[in-house]
Amino acid sequence: MAGRYRRSYRSTWIALLALALIIGFRLLRDRGEQQAPEAISEGVYRVERIVDGDTLLLENNARVRLIGVDTPETVKPDHPVEPWGPEATAFTRDFLSDGSVALRFDKERVDRYGRFLAFAYVGERMLNEELLRAGLARANLQYRYADTIKRQFRRAEDEAKASRRGIWSNGRASNKAA
């Protein structure tokens, strides 16, 4: 009888350990997954922080990535600060100096990192386009947004290249591929 009790006791412990491992892995997995961002609509928002030249953190904790532009990196983990990155961040901070931004969306609203993809306006001026015109960003045409705006962005980038502004000032771009 003692042998049978010992086998039953051991089986119970193995089952409990397996259950604990399953629960533990699920908790870790669920904690590691990004929560889907709460939907935001077009409108005016308060900016909590400028993350870098093309990323904003709103007061409601929503992260916004400026669609159609890519500024040099300044905060990417395990990546050096790229030339013109600090200037792009400063430009965005100055552009949004009153702390509010009007957001407009297009076809693709959220990227794979859970950031909202938006066009950012102060008055009639679009930050996305102004970064390109200043030579502090590259046009990023891979996202799904209006072809008219893509052409507008190409013209702004071409203007910066022709005038040798920002990343185009020394005849070569920063370390990113064109």
N, C-alpha and C positions, 0 to 999 in steps of 0.2 A: 504494500500500500504506500509506503514511504517513497518508493521509486516513481510510482505513478503521480503522486502529489508533486514531486520535484520536477517532473517533465511538464506538468500542467502549469506550475509556477513559472518555469523557464519560458514556456510558450507565451504566457501572459506578458512577461517582461519584454520579450522580443516584439510582440504585437504593439505594446505601448510605446516602445522605442521607435518602431517604424512609424506609428501614428504621429509621434512628436516630431520626427524628422520631416514628415510630409507637411505638417502644419508650419514648422519653422521655415521650410523652403518657400511655401506659399506666401508667408508673411514677408520674407525678404524680397521675393519677386514683386509682390504688390507694392511694397514701399519703393522699389527701384523704378517701377513704371511711372512715367510722367502722367499726372492727372490731366485730362483733357481740359483745356482752358475754357472758362466760362465765356460764352459768346458775347461779343461786344458789337454794337451797331455803329453806323457812321455817326459822327458827332464830334463835339469838342470835349477833350479830356485834359486833366492836369497831368503833367509829367513829373514823376517822382525823381527819376534819375536818367542821365544820358549814359548808357552802357558803353557805347563807342559811336563812331560816326554814323552807323546805319542801324543801330538798335536802341530802342527806348524802353524804359520801364515806367508804366503808368501808375498813378496813385492807387488804382484798383488792383495792382500787382500783375496786370496783363503785360506781356512782353510784345513789343511791336518791332518787326523787321521791315525796314523801308524796301518796298518791292522795286525791282528793276535797277538797283544800284548796289555796288559792292565797294566799300571803303577799305583801305589798308587796315590790317589787324592791329589791335592794341591790347586786347584782353584774352586772346585765344590761349587756352592752356598749352604748355609745352611748345610755345611758338613765340619767336622774338617779336618785339614791336617793329612793325614795318615802317619804312619811310613814308611820311605824310599821314600816318595814322593819327598821331596826336593832333595834327592840324585839322584833320577831318572831324575828330571828336570836338575840338574847340569850335569849329565852324557850326556844328550841330547845336552845341550848347549856346552859342551866341544867337543863332537863328531862333531858338526856342526860349530866349531869355525871359519872356514874360511868364513862362511856366505852363502855357497851355498850347494845345495843338488840335487842329481839326483833322480827323482821319476819314479817308475815303477808301473803299475797297473795290476790287475788281473780281474776276472769275475765281481765282485761287485765294482763299482767305486765311489759311493756316499752313505753315510749312511743316516739314517732318520733325522739327524740334518743338512744335507746339506754339510757335510765335505767330502772332497775327501779321499778315502781309498787307501793308497799307501804303497809301500815298499820304504824306503829311503836309498840311498847309498851315501857314500863318497868313491870314488875309487871303490874297489871291496868289501868293507865291508858294510854289511847291518845293519843299526841302529836297526831295529826291532829285529834281531837276537842277536845283541850285548847286548841289554837291557836284554834279557832273560838270556844270558850267564853270565851276571854280577849279576843276581839275583835281578834285579830292575824292573821286570815285570813278569806277568803271561802269559802263552800262551793262546790266545783267539781263539778258533777253530770254533766258530759259523759262522763266515763269510764264504762266498763262495770264496775260493782261492785254489790254487793247492795243492793236497795232498802231493806232494813231499816237498813243503815248510812247510806244517803242520808237517810232520815228522821231518824236520830239526829243527823247533821250539820246538817240544817236546824234541828232543835230547839236545838242548841248555838249556832248562828248567831243564831237568833231571840232566845235568852236574852241574848246579848251586845248585840244591837241594843236590846232592851228596857231593859237596864241601862246602855246608852250606854258600853260599854267599848271601848277601843282605837280602831280605825278608825271606830267608830260614836259616839265620844265627843262630837263637836261637831255632831251632827245631819247630817253628810254624810260620805260615805266618802272614802277617798283617791282619787287621780286615776283609778283604774280604774273602768270601767263596772260597774254592779251586775248 
